[in-house]
Amino acid sequence: MFRKTMAFMIVIMMIFSLAACQSSTTTNEGGEAADVAVSAGYKIGIVTPTLSTSEDEFRAAAIMADKYPDIVRHITLPENFNIELETGISQILSLADGPEMKAIIVNSGQAGLLPAFQTIRERRPDILTIATMMDEPDLMSNYIDMNFSTDWLRRGVTIPTKAKEMGAKTFIHYSFPTHLARDLVANRKDAMKRTAEELGMEFVEIITPDPQTGDGTAPMLQFLREDIPRQITKYGPDINIFGSNCPMYDVILDEALKSKFIVAEQCCPTPTQAYPTVMGLEIAPEDIGNFDLINAMITEKVKEAEMTGRLSGWAMPSSVYIPQFEIELAKYIIEKEIDHKDVLNKAFLDDFSKEVMGVRGDFEPMGEYDNYFMLVLDSIYY
């Protein structure tokens, strides 16, 4: 009873605060009125792994909590997720206790949290639920209102297509046996081969030493260091090199700056993968999430290397993009007082993502599910 009384008092205080703040605005550097997070009388909860478990998702949610301090409540899953699964479920459910909670978002690279959404659906069907998780899509579609995920497989088509547009005549794919044993990696490689050949590019598959069965990454990286020049000699500089493993890019990008070949995208297309290390970028701690600044720094280094237009990627990691997009989408639905089903279409999601994120997402429904969308991001060309 005491907690209910206190919740009622808080809501009343928030209403008065909203009335007092309605005439208050601030301006950004361009002089335009900026959005001001005010006591809106509702909450959006977002759940991510901890900073040490998944830095991108954690920082993305933390940024949004700073942007909308009166709206966004950010909590983290237990560090030992697999051992403390029940604790994680309880933490998600705790967000639904407050009547002001109108949306709950979960971003997690693990499976097992679906029971939390099943319970929310039973107890608080008024709460909008959004997730990026690894549970079975059919179950997620049944119990979660909106689902979003990066379309890693579609990149098997988009990367060779972009490489061709950037001038590549040959597409070289580096990987190793234990990586190719994964369905996603193997299926993406097959899609790359098929697309490259359809576009008139030669597809070359090269197997490197396996870092998971040998002496770590060192032999693999040494192989790349020696083999890439051989491929340049054989095919010339109009080749695109793709490596299926993140550590490969310290060598791939370094060799690209020397030999001027094309890298349409890394395996994880983010400006913070390999670029800062290879280019010696000095990024202050407070600028770690400032992707506009980081991309500008990369562009300048590429220009100095006379490589303009030969390197590309995504303007920010999808693991940062998606949580922030989901919060903006939940906020829009709540404040417009619309049914979430009204926004579940490609045209709206593509345009809305550009409007709120500055980078357009290319959304496609996942199979037959009308509330599960996969996305790739628009490219940035350095």
N, C-alpha and C positions, 0 to 999 in steps of 0.2 A: 504493500500500500504506500509506504514511504517513497519507494522508487518511482511509483506511478505519479505521485504528487510532485516529486522533484522534476520528473520529465515534463509534466504539464507546465510547471513554472518556467522551465528552460525554454519551452516552445513559446510561451508568452513573452519572455525576455527577447527571444530572437525576432519575434514579430515587431516589437517596438524598435529593436535595433535596425531592422530592415527599413522601417518607416523613416528613421533618422538618417539613414545612409542613402536614400534614393536620389538625393540631389547631388551626391558627391561623385566626381569623376576625376580621373587622372589622365595625363597624356603621355604618349610614348615619344621617342626621339623624332618621329616623323610628324608629330603634332596632332595625330589623330587620337580620338578618344579611345582609351584602352578598356578592355573588360575589367571590371573590379569585382572580385569575389566578395559578395555580401552575405549576410546571414539569410539564406534563402528559405529556411524552414524545412529543408530536406537534406538527406545525407546520401552519398554514394560510397560504398565500401569497396576497397580493392585489396586483394590478397595476392602476395607474390612470395617467392623464395627470399631468403635472407641475402644481404649484400655479398657475403662470401660464397653463397651457393650459385647465385645468378645475378651478376652485377647489373646487367642491362635492365631487366625487369624491375629490380629494386629501385634503381635510380630513376627510371621512367615514372614509377608511381610516386616516388618522393618529390619529383619535380611538380607533378600535378597536385599533390597535397599542398605544396607551397603556393601554387598558382591559385588554387581554390581552397584556402584553409578552413573556411566555414562549411564546405560541402564534402570534400574528400577525406575519408578516413582510411589510412593505409595500415594494414597489419601484415605480418610475415608468418609463413609456415614454419614449423619446427626445423631446426638445423638437421637433425637426424630424421628426415621425413619418413623413410621406410619403417623405422622403429616406432615412431610416434604418429602414425597415420590417424589414429583416433583423436589425438590431440588436435591435429590439423583440421579434422572435420568439425570438432567442437568449436574451434576458433572461428571458422566460417559461420557456423550456426549462431554464434554469439552476436554477430553483426545484425542478425535479423531480430534481435530482442527489442530494439528501439523502434517505436512507431514512426519516427522520422526517417528511417532507412527505406529508401525507395529503389535502390539498385545495388546489387552485389556482383562484383567482377572478380574472377579468379584467373590469374595467369600463372601456369605451372607447367614445367616440362615433364611432369610425372603423371601417372594415372592413379586412380584410387579415391578421388575426392567426390565422385559422383553421388554417393549417399547423402552428402550435404545438400546438394541441389534437390534430391528427391524429397528430403525433409522440408526444405524451404517451400517447395511446390505445395506440400500438404498444409503447412502451417501458415505461410504468408504468400499466397498466390498473387498478391498485389505487388510483390517485389519483382522488379525486372532483373533477370539473371543473364549474365554474359560470361563466356569462358573461352580460354585458349588452353586446352589441356590435351592429354594423350589417351583419354578413354575412347571406347568404341563409338564411332560417329553416330550409329543408330540410337544408342542409349543417350548420348549427349543431345541429339536432336529431340528426343522425347521429353527430357527433363530440364533442358536449359533453353531459354528463350532465343538467345542469339549466340552463335559460335563463329569464331574467326581463327584462321591459322595461315601461316606462310605456305605457299604452294611450291614446295621444293621440287616436286616432280615436273611441274610446268616449265621450270627453268631449263629443263632438257631441251625445250623448244626455243625459249626466249633468248638464251645465251648464244647458241650458234647463229640465230637470226640476227642478233645485234652484232656479232663478230663479222658476219658477212657485210652488214651495212657499214662497218668501220674499216672495211677493206681487206679482210682476211680471205686468203685463197686456200689455206690449209688449217684444219682444226686438230690440235694435238691434245690428247687426254692422258694425263698421268694419274695412276692410282696403284694400288697394291692388293694382293689377294684377300686379306681379311676385310678390307673395306669393300671390295667388290662382292663379298659374300652377303652384304646387306642388300635387301631388296630395293630400297630407295636408291642407293648409289648405283646398283646395276641397272635398274630400270631407267634412271636418268641418263646414264651413259648410253644405253640403247637408243633413247630418244634423241640424244645429241648426235649420234651416228646417223640415224635416219634423217634428221633434219639437215645436217651438214650435207649429206649426199643429195638430198632433194634440192638444196640450194646450189649445188655444183661445187662444193668444197670437198677436198680430200680429207677423210677422217683417219687419224693415226692414233692408235692406242699403244701406250708404252707402260710397262709394268716396272715399278721401282722396287728396291728392297723394302721388305715389310717391317715397319717400325714396331709392330705389335708382336712379332715373333723373333726378332733378331736383337740387335744392340741399340734399340731406340731409334730416334730420328736421324742421328748423325749419318749413317750409311745412306739413307734415303736422300738427305740434303746434299751429300757429296755426289751422289749419282746425278741429281738434277743439275748441279753446278757443272758437271762434266758433259752431260748429255744435251742440255739446251743448246750450247754452241754447235754441237754436231747437227742438230735439227735445223739451225739457222743456215749452216753451210749447205745442207741438203735441199731445203725448201725456200730459203730466202727469208727476209724479215716480215713478209706479209703472211704471217702465221698468227693464230690465236692459241695461246697456251692456257689450259685449264688444269688445275690440280684438285683432286677430290678431298685433300686433307689440308687443314688450316696451316700447320707449320711449313708446308711447301712454299708459301707465298713470300717468306723472307728471302728465299732464293729467286723465285719466279719474278717478283717485282724488281729486285736488284738487277737481275739479268736483263729485264725489259728496258730499264733505264740505260743500260749499256748498248744493247743490240737493237732497240727501237721496234720490237715486235708488239703485237696487240694483246692486251688482257681485257677482255670485255667485262668480265666479272670474276671475283674470287668465289671460292666455294661458299663462303659466308660474306655476302657483298656489303661490307661496312667500311667506312673511311678509317676506322680504328684497327682494322686487321692488316698488319704488316706495314702499311704506309708510314705511320709515325716512326717505326723502328728503322726501316730502310732509308727514309728521307731525313732522318735526324730531326724530326719536328719536336720543338720544345713546347709542350702543352701544359699550361699551368693547371693545378688541381681544380681550380674553380671553372676551368674551361673544358673539362673532360666531356661534358655533355653538350658543348656548344658546337654542333656539327656544321653550322654555317661557317664558323671560324676555321675549323679543321679542314673543311673542303676548300676554303680559300687558300689555306697554306699549301695543301696538296697541289692545287691548280698552279700556284706560283712555282713550285718545285718542278712540276711537269713542264711548264713553259721554259724554265731555265735549261732543262734537259732536251729541249726541242722535240718534245713528245706530245704536244697538244693534239688531242683527238685520238690518241692511241691507247689510253687507259680509261676505264669506266667502272661504274659500280652503282650502288644505291646511296642516296644522300644521307641515310641514317640506317642503323640496324633495324630490321623488322621487329626484333625483340624489344626495342624501345618504342617504335612506331605504334605497334598494336595496342599495348596497354593505354597509351595516351589517346589514341583514336577511340578506344572503347569508352573511356571516361567522357570524352567530348560527345560521343554519340548518346550515351546514357543521359547526360546533362540536357542535350537537345530534346530527347523524347520526353523527359520529365517536365521541362519548362514549357514545351509546346503542348503538353497534355495530349499527346497522340498515342495511338496504338503502335507498339513496336513493329507490328507486321507491315505497317505502312512504309517503313524505310528499308524493308528487306528486298531490295531490288538493285541490280547492278548500276543502273543509271544514277540513282540517288547516292549510293555508297561511293562510287567513283568521284562524283562531284563534291560530295560533302567532305570526303577525305582531303581533297585538294584545298577546300575552303578552310578547314580547321587545322590542317597539318602543314600546309605549304607544299606538300609532296603528294601527288596523286597516287592512290592505290588502284590497281587493276583487279577488281573483284570478280570472281566466278563462283557460282553455286557448286557445292560439292555433290556431284551425282544427282540423286533424286531429292536431296534434302533442301527444303526451301528456307531453312534458318541456319544453314552452315555454309559459310563462304570462305574460300581460299583466295589469297591475294599475293601478287608480286607488286613491287614498287617501281615507279618511274625511275629512269636512269639519270645519273649525272655523268657528264663527259668532262674529263679533266683536260 
